[in-house]
Amino acid sequence: MKIFLIIFDTLRKDHTGKTYGNNWIKTPHFDAFAKDSIVFDKAYPESLPTIPVRRAIHTGIRTFPFNHKRPELRTDDIVKIPGWHPIPPQQTHLAEYMKKQGFISSFITSTYHQFKPNMNFHIGFDQWNWIRGHEGDKFRVIFREGGKKLKQILKEHTVKDLAGRAYQRSVLKTHFSNVQGRKEENDYFPGQTFNKAVEFVKDSLKFKNVFCCVDEFDPHEPWDPPQNYRDLYTDKTYNSKKIVTPAYRRDIDYLTEEELKYMRGCYAGEVSMCDNWFGFFINELKSMELYEDSLIILISDHGHSIGEHNATGKIPFNIYPELVDIPLMIKPPGGLNGPKRIKKPYVYDHDLLPTIFGFLDQDKPNVFEGIDLSIFTEQNDQFIENRDYITCGFHAFTLYKDDHYALITSNNKQFQKLFDLSKDPDWNENIAEDNPDICNELFQVIEEDAKGELLMEEESQLWKSTEWYSEKKASD
């Protein structure tokens, strides 16, 4: 069997085409793929953000409640949040499992965090390719046209607000140096990643059992796709600041209404570019007559706040749908007449490895904490025991969600937001203060999922995440 696991970073479910209810973003290839797939309506990450998610995907084991001791290893990684460290040494990696099943494997990714000192997510793969230069990747330190030109570019792409501009400059200075050699769409990250993936597929044609993990960091910010994608969603007469990356803040006062609209359009353009290169990859598989009999999984790690709920970025206390609702589509070998929608159970990212074992008709290792979703190839939509809710951890905050309520809470219970989803499906009216009994009941489930090891931090540290966030505090 040939297995392709395709991960997009920061791909919001509500932006992933008509299948998930979006009729204004052009994603014809996601839409077409859904027609051959099992489509899950309630897919969630078990923890956030980038690295904790990938630990869960690569091991089948939850990263939450972040109770694995951080290894004392030398690193210059500035991100220090809980769960942001290598896969614990006692846990087996995805590629190691696949090797034991007789597969040759490749890991093709532009998600540079996985290659920071000592991260070692590429352990066990027969081939791995790091597509260099995304975001803060230390790829190119010199801007060849000189500091004056770079300063001009940064001015065009940053806001007037001092704190917001400082954050944007810190991101974009590295970004524009890294991408200064781009000339055509092939040079953009999705083009590089999926071209390299096609190259591996062609090289491995003679092998029967092939596993390929394609992990594309786009549509992660900065959102600066080629102009033809921006033109799909932005006003061509717009002549103000070209805001392509947000500050991580719990307010949007640093943006004008027009700047926010433009930035949202740029994100939509980035999604359409990702769709285009996903389609390129799928069409290549079809041309090689591999598509029909392959297992192909498409998933995102998380979303992004782009002004919703008065925030931009990935903020621990804003674990709203725009951040945690993710697309998940699985095309089984042989295909099906879809989309086959699975609406009843809640599913997680750490279900993927058990699901691969299910398609291989192999017993899953006892260490796996996820469940096998391959059952839905033959079975109809149904509830699954203990999957009528989800918990998702992010820093010292946790989300509980079921079909009735959503609770966003700090782990010391000092900050809580409760939403009655039957009356407030958009999560706008916080009813926590008037419903302490419900909050306590749902928090008890969180504690049970954490097995008594829920991460606690002093109140003073809950928002001391200056290594990553630049934020103006807003009253709740």
N, C-alpha and C positions, 0 to 999 in steps of 0.2 A: 504494500500500500504506500502511496505517496501522501504525506500529510503536510499541510501548509497552515501555520499559525500566523495570522497577520494582526499586528497590534498597531493601532494609531494612538498617539498621545494627544490628550486634550480634545478629543472628538466628542462633542455633546450629542446625546441621543436625539434631542429635538432639532438638530441640524443635519441628521443623517438621512435625509431624503424623505420621499413620500411614504415609505414604509413606516416611519415613525412620526408621520403627520406633518412634515414640512413640505409645503408646496411652492416655496419661493426660492429655495436654494437648488441649483442645478446639480443633481447627483445621479445621472442616469445609470451609472455602473453599480452603485450601491443598490439602486432600485431593482436592476435586473438580477443581481446576485440574490436578493431577497426572495425572488420568485423560485429559486432553486433550493431554498434554505428553511431550516427551522429558525424562527425569529422569536426571541425572548423579550417580553415586554417589561419584565421586572428584574433586570440584571443590574448588579451593584458591585462596586469594589468593597472588599471587607475592611480595607484601611486605605489611607491616603498619605502622601501622594505618590510620585513616580516610582521610587525605589521600593517602598513597602508593597505597592501593587505587584511589582515584578517578582519580588520574593515569593508572594503567594502563588503567582502564575507558574513560576519555575519549580515550586516544591509541592503544590497541592496542600499546603499547610498555611493556616492563618498567620499573618504577621501581628495583627491585633491579639492581645492587648499590649504589645511592645515589651514583653517581659524577658526577651533575650538580651543578655548583657552585651553592651557595645564592646566589640573587640578593641583591645589596646594596641592599635596599629597606627603607624604614622600615615598621615594624610593631610593634604592641603584643601580638602573639601570644606567649604564654609557652611554647608547645610548641616545642622546639628539636631534636627528634629527627631523624635522617637521613631524607631523602625528604619531610619535611614542609615543602614550599614549592611555589610555583606551578608549573604545567606549564611546562617550559622553552620559551622564546620560539621556538625553531626547530621545535617540534613542533606539528602541526595538531590542533585540538580536534575532538571528536566533532561538535558542531553545525556546524562549518565543513565537515566531510565531508558531512554531510547536506544542507547548503545546495547544495553542488556537485551533489548527486544530485537536486535539484529539490524538496526537502522544506521545508515550513515546520516550525519546531521550537519546543518549549517545554521549560523546565527548572523544575520545581516541587518545592521541597525545603525541609525543615526542618533540614538538616544545615548548621548555621551556620558550621562551620569553613571552608566553601568561600567565605564572604563576608568573612572577615577581611581586613584591609588588604592589597591587592595580590594576593590569591589568584586572582581572575579566572576561576573555573571557568565562569562564565556567558557567556564570550566566544562570540559567534557565534549565540546563540539569538535567535530572533525575539521570544520572550516569556520572561521569567523572573520567578518569584515566590518570594520568600524568606519562608517561614513563620517568624515571629520567636518567640524566647523559650526555645529548648531549652537545657538545662544551663547553660553559662557565657555564653550570649549576653547581651550588654550591652543588654538590652531595657528593663527597668524597674529603676531603682536604689532607688526608695522603696517600702517596704511600708506600704500606706495605713492599716492598723490599728494601726500604731505598733511601736516597737522591743520593747516589753514582750511583745506578742502574738507577734511573730516569735521572740523568745527562747524562749518557751514551746513553740512549734511545733518549733523546732530541738532542744530538750531531749527532746521525745517521739520524735524521729527519729534520734538519735545514740547511739553506744555509750558505755560508761563509760571505756574505754581512751583515754588522753590523745591519743596520736598518731592513732588511728582517728577519734576525735571531731573533732579539728582538721581532718582531711581532709574528713570528712562535712559539717561546718559550712561549710567553704569552698565546697563544691558546692551545698549546700541553701539557703544564704542567698540566692544569686542565683536558684536555681530557684523557691523559694516566692514570691519577689517577682515573677518573670516570669509565674507561672501564677495569680496571685491573683484574676484575673477569671474563671476557669473556673466555669461553672454547669451545663453539661450535656456529654454525650459529644462533641457536635459541636465543643466548644471545645478538646478534647484534640488533640495534634499530628496523629495519623493522620487524625482527622476533618477538621481544617483542610486538610491536604495533599491528601487524596483528593477532598474537595469542590471544591477549586480545580482539581484535575486534570479532574474531570467538567465543570466550567465551561469549561475550555479545549477539551475534546473537543466540546462542544456548539457552541462558537463557531467551530470549524474544520470543521464537518460538510461544508461545500460543497467543501472541498479534498480532492483525491485522495490526495496524498502528505503524510502527517503523521507527525512523529516527536515523541514526548513522553517525557521522562525524569522519572519520579516517584521522588524520592530521599528517603525518610522516615527520619529519625534514630532513631525508636523501632524496636525495643525497647531502645534505649540507656538506660542508667541516667540519672537516677533512675527507679525502677520504682514509680510510684504511679498505676496505672490506676484508673478508677472502682471503687467498692466492690464492685459486682456481679461484676467480674472477679476481684478479690482473694478473694472468698468462694468461688470455684470451687476454690481451691488452698490456702487458709490455714484454720487452725483458728479457728472463730468465737468460741471461748472464750479465745483468746490475748489477754492484756492487758498485755504487756510492751512493750519498745521497738519502734516501727514502723520497722524498718531497711529503707529503700528504695534505698539506694545503698551500695556497698561501698567500703572503702579499697583502694588498690592495694598489696597486700602479698603477700609470700611466706610468710605464716603466717595462720592463721585464729583465733589465740588471742584476738583482740580481740572475737570474737563468741561468744555462748553458743550451745549447740546449737539452742535454740528460736529465737533471732534469725536464725541461718543458715537454718533451715527456713522461717521467715516470709519472708525475703528471696527465697529460691528460689521460693516461692509467688507473690510479687509479680512476679517476672520472668515466670513462666508466665502470670500474668494479663495482663501487658503483651503477650506473644506472642498470646494469644487476642484482645486488642483489635486488634492489627495485622491478624490474620486476618479479623476482622469487617469492617474498613474496606477491606481488599483485596477481600473478597467484595462489598462495596458497589460498588466500582469495576467489578469484572467484571460484576456484574448490570446496571449502568448501560450498559456496552458492549453487553450482550446486548439490552437494551431498545431501544437505538438500532440494532440489527441490524449491529453492527460487529465483534462478537467473533469470529465464524467466520472471517472473511477477514483478521484482523489477526495480526501477529507480536507475541507477548507474551513477554517474558523476565523471569523472577523470579530474583533473586540476593541474597545477603547479602554484606557486606564481610568480616566475621569473626565470631567468637563471643565468649565471655567466660568466664573462670574464676569459678565460684560455689562455691568450696570444694574442687573437685576438685584433686588433687595439692597439697593444702595451700596453696592460693593463692586470692586474689580479685582481679579486675581483669584487665588485659591486661599481662602481665609478659614482657619479652623472653626470659628464660631459661626460661619456662614455655610454650613453643610446642607445647602439647599439642592433642589432637583437639578439646577443648572450645573452643579458641581458633581453630583453623585449618580445621576441617571446616565447609564451607558448603553450603547448598542451592543448586542451580541447576536450574531447569526452563525449558524453551523450548517454547511452543505455536506450532507453525508455522501459516502461513495455510492455511485449509482443515481444520485439525485432524487428529487421528489417534486411533486406538483405543488408548489408553494405560492406565496409564503405560508408555511404552517405555523400559526401563531400559538405561542405558549404564554397564557395570560395569568394563570392561577398561582403557580409557585414563585417564590423569590429565589433567585439564583445568584451565585457569586463568581468572581474571577478565579478563585482557587478550586472551582469545579472543573476547570479545563483539563488538567492532567488526569483526574479520574475518568473524565469523559473520553479522552484519547485511549486509555486502557480499555474502556467499554467497547469502543469501536474495534479494538484489536482482539476483543473477546478474551481478555486476560483479567484475572483477578487483581483488583487494585491492592496495593500494599496497605497494611493496617495503619501506617503512619498518616495516610491521606485523611484530611479532614473535610474535603469536598465530596460532592456526590456525582454520580455518573448521569450525565444528561443525554447520553446516546439512546436511552430508553424511549425518547420522544420521536425517534425515527419510526418506530412501529406503534407506539402507544399514543393515545389522545391526550390532550391537555388535562391535567389533573393536579390536585393538591398533593404535596409531598410532606411527610411528617417533619415537623420542626422547621419547615420553610414557609411559614405564614407571616414572617417578619424578617427584617435584617438589622444588624448592628454594624456600624462602620466607624472606626476610630481615626482621628486626625489630631496629632499633637496630644494635648490633654483634654480633648473634647471627643464626644461620641454622639452619633446619630442612632436613634431607634426609629424604625418605620414599619408600620403594617398597613392594612387597608383602611384603618380607621383613624390612626393618630401618627403624628411625627413629633419626636422629641429631640431637640438639639440641646445638649447639656455639657457643661464642664464637668470633669470627673469628680470635682469636689462639690458639685451641685450648687455652686454659688451663682452661676449663670445658667438660666434655662429658658427655652422657648418651646411651647407646646402648640400644636395646630390640630384642629378637628378637620380632617380631610374631607368629610362628607359635606361640611358647610364652607370650607376654606381650602379648595384644592390647590390654590396658588401659594399657600403658606404665608399669608400676610397678617393674620390676626393672632397675636400671641396670647394664649389663654392660660399660660402656666400659673400665674398668680392666683387665679380663681379655681384652679383644679390641682391642688397639691397631692391629692390621693392618686390621681391618674399619673402624675409625674413620678411619684414614688413607686408605683406599680411597674411602670415601664423601665425605670432606672434599675429596679431589681432584676429585670431580664438582662439588662446590660451587664450587671455584676455577675450574673450566672454565666453569660457568654465569656466573660473575662476569667471565669473560674477563680474568683477571689483575688485576682492579680491586676486589677484595674489601676492604670498608671495615675498616680497622684503627684501634683506639683503645687508648690506654694502659690498663692494668689498672685504674688508679685512676679512670678515667672510665666504666667499664662499668656501674656502678650509680649514677653521679652524675646522676640524672635527676629532681632535686628539683623541677624546673619542673612535673612532671606527677605523680610518684609520691610517696606517703607510705608508706614501707615499713620494716618491722622485718626485718632480715636474719636468715635462718634458715640453719643449717648444712645442707649437702647430703649 
